[in-house]
Amino acid sequence: MEEIEFIINGVKLEALIALLSEYSDNGIFVTQGLGYGRQHGRRAVSDDREGVALLPKVSVRTVVSSDVVDTIIDNVVDRLGGGTFGNGKIFVRPVTGAVRMRTNERGESAL
């Protein structure tokens, strides 16, 4: 099992949710926040601002079977990438266990 975290521009949220539902019905966790990447919040087209600007971002996390991680990531990059600044980042973390609290199911069956 692995956790995939997508930090994206919020306008891509619905498209990401639709894509994730093609590969898993395990659920997602969405957090809204502010942040910046390498451009420190500056737009690709200059708007004459100086310094760091925090931009609205959305973090979407899901846990899936290890065998679909690369497929999901490849499809997200292909469909939602676009090659422009601020498209986001994807982080993958190993998950060593999971427990469904209602039933005490463990491991992948808990997803």
MIVEX-261802 format. One record per atom (N, C-alpha, C): residue in three letters; x, y, z; atom name. Coordinates in Angstrom, 3 decimals. Layout:
N
ATOM   code          u          v          w   site
ATOM    Ala          X          Y          Z     CA
...
***
This chain:
111
ATOM   code          u          v          w   site
ATOM    Met      0.846     -1.184      0.000      N
ATOM    Met      0.000      0.000      0.000     CA
ATOM    Met      0.881      1.234      0.000      C
ATOM    Glu      0.402      2.263     -0.666      N
ATOM    Glu      1.125      3.524     -0.694     CA
ATOM    Glu      0.142      4.684     -0.648      C
ATOM    Glu      0.585      5.744      0.002      N
ATOM    Glu     -0.189      6.977      0.017     CA
ATOM    Glu      0.339      7.854     -1.102      C
ATOM    Ile     -0.577      8.388     -1.885      N
ATOM    Ile     -0.209      9.369     -2.906     CA
ATOM    Ile     -0.805     10.694     -2.474      C
ATOM    Glu      0.025     11.725     -2.442      N
ATOM    Glu     -0.451     13.075     -2.145     CA
ATOM    Glu     -0.224     13.939     -3.368      C
ATOM    Phe     -1.286     14.586     -3.798      N
ATOM    Phe     -1.237     15.507     -4.935     CA
ATOM    Phe     -1.429     16.907     -4.386      C
ATOM    Ile     -0.508     17.804     -4.659      N
ATOM    Ile     -0.691     19.204     -4.298     CA
ATOM    Ile     -0.886     19.942     -5.608      C
ATOM    Ile     -2.100     20.461     -5.788      N
ATOM    Ile     -2.499     20.978     -7.092     CA
ATOM    Ile     -3.192     22.328     -6.968      C
ATOM    Asn     -3.365     22.950     -8.109      N
ATOM    Asn     -4.205     24.126     -8.237     CA
ATOM    Asn     -5.653     23.653     -8.095      C
ATOM    Gly     -6.442     24.338     -7.316      N
ATOM    Gly     -7.801     23.910     -7.014     CA
ATOM    Gly     -8.709     23.744     -8.221      C
ATOM    Val     -8.427     24.414     -9.327      N
ATOM    Val     -9.284     24.283    -10.504     CA
ATOM    Val     -9.201     22.882    -11.103      C
ATOM    Lys     -8.182     22.113    -10.724      N
ATOM    Lys     -8.020     20.758    -11.245     CA
ATOM    Lys     -8.589     19.690    -10.309      C
ATOM    Leu     -9.214     20.107     -9.225      N
ATOM    Leu     -9.685     19.160     -8.223     CA
ATOM    Leu    -10.712     18.180     -8.782      C
ATOM    Glu    -11.737     18.667     -9.463      N
ATOM    Glu    -12.780     17.768     -9.976     CA
ATOM    Glu    -12.206     16.767    -10.967      C
ATOM    Ala    -11.304     17.208    -11.831      N
ATOM    Ala    -10.689     16.308    -12.808     CA
ATOM    Ala     -9.844     15.251    -12.106      C
ATOM    Leu     -9.131     15.635    -11.049      N
ATOM    Leu     -8.319     14.679    -10.302     CA
ATOM    Leu     -9.203     13.650     -9.607      C
ATOM    Ile    -10.279     14.089     -8.995      N
ATOM    Ile    -11.190     13.169     -8.317     CA
ATOM    Ile    -11.773     12.168     -9.320      C
ATOM    Ala    -12.175     12.646    -10.482      N
ATOM    Ala    -12.723     11.755    -11.505     CA
ATOM    Ala    -11.679     10.734    -11.947      C
ATOM    Leu    -10.448     11.171    -12.127      N
ATOM    Leu     -9.384     10.264    -12.545     CA
ATOM    Leu     -9.105      9.223    -11.466      C
ATOM    Leu     -9.019      9.642    -10.217      N
ATOM    Leu     -8.741      8.705     -9.132     CA
ATOM    Leu     -9.844      7.667     -9.002      C
ATOM    Ser    -11.080      8.061     -9.258      N
ATOM    Ser    -12.191      7.112     -9.130     CA
ATOM    Ser    -12.137      6.021    -10.195      C
ATOM    Glu    -11.364      6.222    -11.264      N
ATOM    Glu    -11.188      5.188    -12.279     CA
ATOM    Glu    -10.349      4.021    -11.761      C
ATOM    Tyr     -9.523      4.270    -10.752      N
ATOM    Tyr     -8.571      3.260    -10.290     CA
ATOM    Tyr     -8.844      2.748     -8.884      C
ATOM    Ser     -9.633      3.474     -8.128      N
ATOM    Ser     -9.826      3.079     -6.742     CA
ATOM    Ser    -11.091      3.721     -6.195      C
ATOM    Asp    -11.755      3.005     -5.303      N
ATOM    Asp    -12.878      3.593     -4.589     CA
ATOM    Asp    -12.552      3.689     -3.104      C
ATOM    Asn    -11.254      3.813     -2.791      N
ATOM    Asn    -10.793      3.823     -1.408     CA
ATOM    Asn    -11.077      5.127     -0.691      C
ATOM    Gly    -11.418      6.160     -1.402      N
ATOM    Gly    -11.678      7.444     -0.781     CA
ATOM    Gly    -10.483      8.376     -0.881      C
ATOM    Ile    -10.732      9.620     -0.584      N
ATOM    Ile     -9.699     10.652     -0.642     CA
ATOM    Ile     -9.860     11.568      0.561      C
ATOM    Phe     -8.815     12.320      0.831      N
ATOM    Phe     -8.842     13.348      1.865     CA
ATOM    Phe     -8.341     14.629      1.223      C
ATOM    Val     -9.132     15.691      1.310      N
ATOM    Val     -8.808     16.958      0.649     CA
ATOM    Val     -8.591     18.036      1.698      C
ATOM    Thr     -7.490     18.770      1.542      N
ATOM    Thr     -7.177     19.893      2.420     CA
ATOM    Thr     -6.881     21.112      1.560      C
ATOM    Gln     -7.483     22.246      1.896      N
ATOM    Gln     -7.172     23.481      1.188     CA
ATOM    Gln     -6.140     24.255      1.986      C
ATOM    Gly     -5.242     24.922      1.270      N
ATOM    Gly     -4.218     25.701      1.949     CA
ATOM    Gly     -3.583     26.713      1.031      C
ATOM    Leu     -2.514     27.293      1.523      N
ATOM    Leu     -1.745     28.272      0.763     CA
ATOM    Leu     -0.304     27.799      0.672      C
ATOM    Gly      0.345     28.093     -0.434      N
ATOM    Gly      1.738     27.693     -0.561     CA
ATOM    Gly      2.363     28.240     -1.828      C
ATOM    Tyr      3.620     27.877     -2.007      N
ATOM    Tyr      4.317     28.253     -3.229     CA
ATOM    Tyr      5.403     27.225     -3.501      C
ATOM    Gly      5.850     27.196     -4.747      N
ATOM    Gly      6.914     26.290     -5.168     CA
ATOM    Gly      8.170     27.065     -5.502      C
ATOM    Arg      8.882     26.590     -6.492      N
ATOM    Arg     10.161     27.203     -6.864     CA
ATOM    Arg     10.037     28.657     -7.300      C
ATOM    Gln      8.881     29.022     -7.846      N
ATOM    Gln      8.709     30.398     -8.329     CA
ATOM    Gln      8.302     31.349     -7.206      C
ATOM    His      8.208     30.827     -5.991      N
ATOM    His      7.850     31.638     -4.821     CA
ATOM    His      6.559     32.407     -5.022      C
ATOM    Gly      5.624     31.787     -5.724      N
ATOM    Gly      4.313     32.386     -5.903     CA
ATOM    Gly      4.222     33.362     -7.049      C
ATOM    Arg      5.329     33.623     -7.725      N
ATOM    Arg      5.282     34.535     -8.876     CA
ATOM    Arg      4.645     33.802    -10.048      C
ATOM    Arg      3.867     34.506    -10.799      N
ATOM    Arg      3.189     33.926    -11.963     CA
ATOM    Arg      4.185     33.786    -13.117      C
ATOM    Ala      3.862     32.890    -14.061      N
ATOM    Ala      4.716     32.719    -15.237     CA
ATOM    Ala      4.763     34.024    -16.048      C
ATOM    Val      3.661     34.765    -16.021      N
ATOM    Val      3.620     36.073    -16.654     CA
ATOM    Val      3.768     37.100    -15.545      C
ATOM    Ser      4.741     37.949    -15.661      N
ATOM    Ser      5.026     38.894    -14.582     CA
ATOM    Ser      3.861     39.851    -14.369      C
ATOM    Asp      3.517     40.059    -13.123      N
ATOM    Asp      2.501     41.054    -12.803     CA
ATOM    Asp      3.102     42.154    -11.925      C
ATOM    Asp      4.432     42.302    -12.015      N
ATOM    Asp      5.184     43.373    -11.350     CA
ATOM    Asp      5.130     43.303     -9.829      C
ATOM    Arg      4.846     42.141     -9.264      N
ATOM    Arg      4.891     42.004     -7.812     CA
ATOM    Arg      6.292     41.602     -7.404      C
ATOM    Glu      6.657     41.955     -6.213      N
ATOM    Glu      7.948     41.559     -5.657     CA
ATOM    Glu      7.719     40.633     -4.480      C
ATOM    Gly      8.693     39.784     -4.194      N
ATOM    Gly      8.628     38.950     -3.004     CA
ATOM    Gly      7.827     37.682     -3.199      C
ATOM    Val      7.501     37.067     -2.084      N
ATOM    Val      6.813     35.785     -2.071     CA
ATOM    Val      5.307     36.010     -1.983      C
ATOM    Ala      4.571     35.252     -2.786      N
ATOM    Ala      3.106     35.311     -2.736     CA
ATOM    Ala      2.594     33.905     -2.480      C
ATOM    Leu      1.804     33.747     -1.444      N
ATOM    Leu      1.193     32.458     -1.168     CA
ATOM    Leu     -0.019     32.285     -2.065      C
ATOM    Leu     -0.049     31.166     -2.767      N
ATOM    Leu     -1.123     30.900     -3.713     CA
ATOM    Leu     -2.045     29.813     -3.167      C
ATOM    Pro     -3.336     29.870     -3.509      N
ATOM    Pro     -4.250     28.828     -3.046     CA
ATOM    Pro     -3.893     27.482     -3.679      C
ATOM    Lys     -3.802     26.454     -2.879      N
ATOM    Lys     -3.480     25.092     -3.327     CA
ATOM    Lys     -4.414     24.114     -2.645      C
ATOM    Val     -4.518     22.924     -3.202      N
ATOM    Val     -5.323     21.861     -2.636     CA
ATOM    Val     -4.437     20.631     -2.511      C
ATOM    Ser     -4.482     19.978     -1.359      N
ATOM    Ser     -3.780     18.720     -1.151     CA
ATOM    Ser     -4.810     17.603     -1.152      C
ATOM    Val     -4.591     16.617     -2.015      N
ATOM    Val     -5.489     15.465     -2.113     CA
ATOM    Val     -4.660     14.230     -1.787      C
ATOM    Arg     -5.110     13.469     -0.793      N
ATOM    Arg     -4.387     12.262     -0.380     CA
ATOM    Arg     -5.290     11.051     -0.527      C
ATOM    Thr     -4.680      9.955     -0.961      N
ATOM    Thr     -5.386      8.683     -1.052     CA
ATOM    Thr     -4.383      7.562     -0.815      C
ATOM    Val     -4.872      6.418     -0.377      N
ATOM    Val     -4.030      5.240     -0.188     CA
ATOM    Val     -4.532      4.170     -1.147      C
ATOM    Val     -3.606      3.606     -1.919      N
ATOM    Val     -3.964      2.619     -2.932     CA
ATOM    Val     -2.994      1.448     -2.892      C
ATOM    Ser     -3.343      0.374     -3.587      N
ATOM    Ser     -2.438     -0.762     -3.734     CA
ATOM    Ser     -1.196     -0.325     -4.504      C
ATOM    Ser     -0.067     -0.871     -4.136      N
ATOM    Ser      1.205     -0.486     -4.761     CA
ATOM    Ser      1.216     -0.731     -6.263      C
ATOM    Asp      0.454     -1.715     -6.741      N
ATOM    Asp      0.499     -2.052     -8.158     CA
ATOM    Asp     -0.180     -1.037     -9.071      C
ATOM    Val     -0.949     -0.086     -8.535      N
ATOM    Val     -1.589      0.921     -9.391     CA
ATOM    Val     -0.975      2.311     -9.247      C
ATOM    Val      0.009      2.467     -8.384      N
ATOM    Val      0.581      3.796     -8.121     CA
ATOM    Val      1.150      4.424     -9.386      C
ATOM    Asp      2.005      3.708    -10.104      N
ATOM    Asp      2.634      4.284    -11.301     CA
ATOM    Asp      1.606      4.610    -12.376      C
ATOM    Thr      0.602      3.764    -12.534      N
ATOM    Thr     -0.453      4.014    -13.524     CA
ATOM    Thr     -1.219      5.284    -13.183      C
ATOM    Ile     -1.569      5.442    -11.921      N
ATOM    Ile     -2.281      6.650    -11.494     CA
ATOM    Ile     -1.436      7.883    -11.755      C
ATOM    Ile     -0.172      7.844    -11.343      N
ATOM    Ile      0.695      9.012    -11.508     CA
ATOM    Ile      0.877      9.349    -12.982      C
ATOM    Asp      1.128      8.337    -13.817      N
ATOM    Asp      1.303      8.590    -15.254     CA
ATOM    Asp      0.068      9.252    -15.848      C
ATOM    Asn     -1.115      8.777    -15.471      N
ATOM    Asn     -2.347      9.358    -16.003     CA
ATOM    Asn     -2.598     10.768    -15.487      C
ATOM    Val     -2.288     11.021    -14.226      N
ATOM    Val     -2.457     12.379    -13.687     CA
ATOM    Val     -1.529     13.346    -14.416      C
ATOM    Val     -0.279     12.962    -14.590      N
ATOM    Val      0.679     13.838    -15.281     CA
ATOM    Val      0.237     14.066    -16.726      C
ATOM    Asp     -0.189     13.002    -17.419      N
ATOM    Asp     -0.619     13.135    -18.810     CA
ATOM    Asp     -1.851     14.015    -18.954      C
ATOM    Arg     -2.845     13.810    -18.092      N
ATOM    Arg     -4.120     14.511    -18.245     CA
ATOM    Arg     -4.169     15.872    -17.572      C
ATOM    Leu     -3.436     16.040    -16.461      N
ATOM    Leu     -3.547     17.290    -15.703     CA
ATOM    Leu     -2.274     18.118    -15.710      C
ATOM    Gly     -1.196     17.584    -16.282      N
ATOM    Gly      0.098     18.273    -16.250     CA
ATOM    Gly      0.079     19.588    -16.997      C
ATOM    Gly      0.286     19.555    -18.273      N
ATOM    Gly      0.194     20.765    -19.089     CA
ATOM    Gly      1.457     21.579    -19.205      C
ATOM    Gly      2.472     21.325    -18.429      N
ATOM    Gly      3.754     21.990    -18.594     CA
ATOM    Gly      3.827     23.437    -18.144      C
ATOM    Thr      2.891     23.912    -17.331      N
ATOM    Thr      2.966     25.291    -16.872     CA
ATOM    Thr      3.360     25.329    -15.399      C
ATOM    Phe      3.914     26.457    -14.990      N
ATOM    Phe      4.286     26.634    -13.593     CA
ATOM    Phe      3.049     26.519    -12.714      C
ATOM    Gly      3.221     25.934    -11.541      N
ATOM    Gly      2.131     25.852    -10.585     CA
ATOM    Gly      1.212     24.668    -10.762      C
ATOM    Asn      1.550     23.737    -11.674      N
ATOM    Asn      0.703     22.553    -11.854     CA
ATOM    Asn      0.680     21.683    -10.621      C
ATOM    Gly      1.753     21.681     -9.850      N
ATOM    Gly      1.736     20.954     -8.597     CA
ATOM    Gly      2.830     19.924     -8.461      C
ATOM    Lys      2.692     19.124     -7.422      N
ATOM    Lys      3.651     18.069     -7.095     CA
ATOM    Lys      2.877     16.830     -6.678      C
ATOM    Ile      3.558     15.686     -6.826      N
ATOM    Ile      3.000     14.419     -6.377     CA
ATOM    Ile      4.027     13.776     -5.459      C
ATOM    Phe      3.578     13.348     -4.284      N
ATOM    Phe      4.451     12.669     -3.327     CA
ATOM    Phe      3.887     11.270     -3.080      C
ATOM    Val      4.779     10.300     -2.973      N
ATOM    Val      4.384      8.918     -2.713     CA
ATOM    Val      5.078      8.464     -1.441      C
ATOM    Arg      4.282      7.882     -0.530      N
ATOM    Arg      4.821      7.407      0.741     CA
ATOM    Arg      4.359      5.977      0.985      C
ATOM    Pro      5.245      5.130      1.492      N
ATOM    Pro      4.811      3.778      1.833     CA
ATOM    Pro      3.868      3.794      3.036      C
ATOM    Val      2.899      2.908      3.014      N
ATOM    Val      1.968      2.735      4.126     CA
ATOM    Val      2.188      1.325      4.658      C
ATOM    Thr      2.567      1.226      5.905      N
ATOM    Thr      2.903     -0.077      6.474     CA
ATOM    Thr      1.706     -0.791      7.085      C
ATOM    Gly      0.603     -0.089      7.241      N
ATOM    Gly     -0.579     -0.725      7.794     CA
ATOM    Gly     -1.780      0.182      7.728      C
ATOM    Ala     -2.949     -0.432      7.814      N
ATOM    Ala     -4.206      0.315      7.852     CA
ATOM    Ala     -5.211     -0.497      8.660      C
ATOM    Val     -6.093      0.192      9.382      N
ATOM    Val     -7.129     -0.466     10.171     CA
ATOM    Val     -8.446      0.265      9.944      C
ATOM    Arg     -9.461     -0.469      9.551      N
ATOM    Arg    -10.807      0.111      9.462     CA
ATOM    Arg    -11.394      0.036     10.865      C
ATOM    Met    -11.612      1.174     11.470      N
ATOM    Met    -12.009      1.213     12.877     CA
ATOM    Met    -13.361      0.557     13.124      C
ATOM    Arg    -14.282      0.657     12.180      N
ATOM    Arg    -15.628      0.093     12.367     CA
ATOM    Arg    -15.596     -1.420     12.482      C
ATOM    Thr    -14.754     -2.090     11.652      N
ATOM    Thr    -14.776     -3.555     11.572     CA
ATOM    Thr    -13.496     -4.230     12.047      C
ATOM    Asn    -12.459     -3.447     12.315      N
ATOM    Asn    -11.144     -3.957     12.693     CA
ATOM    Asn    -10.455     -4.716     11.552      C
ATOM    Glu    -10.920     -4.507     10.307      N
ATOM    Glu    -10.199     -5.080      9.160     CA
ATOM    Glu     -8.834     -4.431      9.094      C
ATOM    Arg     -7.842     -5.218      8.645      N
ATOM    Arg     -6.481     -4.710      8.611     CA
ATOM    Arg     -5.850     -4.935      7.247      C
ATOM    Gly     -4.819     -4.109      6.960      N
ATOM    Gly     -4.124     -4.225      5.685     CA
ATOM    Gly     -4.958     -3.659      4.553      C
ATOM    Glu     -4.735     -4.208      3.340      N
ATOM    Glu     -5.440     -3.669      2.173     CA
ATOM    Glu     -6.944     -3.830      2.263      C
ATOM    Ser     -7.430     -4.821      2.981      N
ATOM    Ser     -8.884     -4.983      3.118     CA
ATOM    Ser     -9.506     -3.828      3.907      C
ATOM    Ala     -8.705     -3.097      4.647      N
ATOM    Ala     -9.199     -1.939      5.402     CA
ATOM    Ala     -9.405     -0.715      4.516      C
ATOM    Leu     -8.825     -0.757      3.323      N
ATOM    Leu     -8.971      0.394      2.430     CA
ATOM    Leu    -10.381      0.468      1.895      C
***
